[in-house]
Amino acid sequence: MKLPDHIKFHWIGRPEDIPKLKLLVGELIIGVDAEWRCNAVNAFSKGADKGPAIIQLSSETNACIVDLITLSKCDALDKALTEIFTCKQTIIVGFAFLGDLSMLK
């Protein structure tokens, strides 16, 4: 799928990629969705973390996909996401996001 030219895509998969999330801080509207690990993987991996695998955050001009598995122990990611989600001028939009939000906490 090709995004419109005015939207820049950013893969956040390493600690050094996290500063790219600053592009979303202060945006008026951010769309959010989380994707989960395959249940089959969790069923066969005793004690497997059942948390989200990725989170997608998009503004009008930037789309970021964050690898939550690789960055699960990264304090810098926690700080960046907290800054995005607590920005008072930003409206966070998600569809059926309540379950995602409780797992992200």
PyMOL commands that set and color helices and strands:
alter all, ss='L'
color gray80, all
select helices_A, chain A and resi 15-24+39-44+75-85+98-104
alter helices_A, ss='H'
color red, helices_A
select strands_A, chain A and resi 8-12+29-36+52-58+62-67+91-93
alter strands_A, ss='S'
color yellow, strands_A
deselect
rebuild
show_as cartoon
